Amino acid sequence: MPRYRRTGGEPVRTDTQAQRPRRRPATTPEGRENQLISLAADLAERQLEDGTASAQVITHYLKLGSSRELLEQERLRGENALLKAKRDAMESQQRMEDGYLKVIAALRSYSGYDAEEPQDE
């Protein structure tokens, strides 16, 4: 919590936040979320340095540094890479199918079939 000191009538902030320039508000919800996350992390850092952090804050940052969390992050990165590879393979397959259809249409036109004739499947 910021500390204030009275000097003649107006409260003056005495913490380190008073020295930082105020950031411009984000223009997107994602940007705003990132700003708030940054502020929360800064506050947690100050609390940890001052020794005033709650048990929940301490536990949160301890878990982030655990080997289990690191393995979980690695697993998530692997899953994301696998999903991207599957998506790329599906897109490649679709492009190949489109290419085959174009080749078949070209061969039909070369062999004298009208392109507008219905095809028997």
Residue pairs with C-beta under 8 A, 6 or more apart in sequence:
2 13
2 14
2 15
2 17
3 13
3 14
3 15
4 11
4 12
4 13
4 14
5 11
5 12
5 14
6 12
12 18
16 46
23 35
25 32
25 35
26 32
26 34
26 35
44 53
44 57
44 60
44 61
47 53
47 54
47 57
48 57
48 58
48 61
63 69
105 115
108 115
109 115
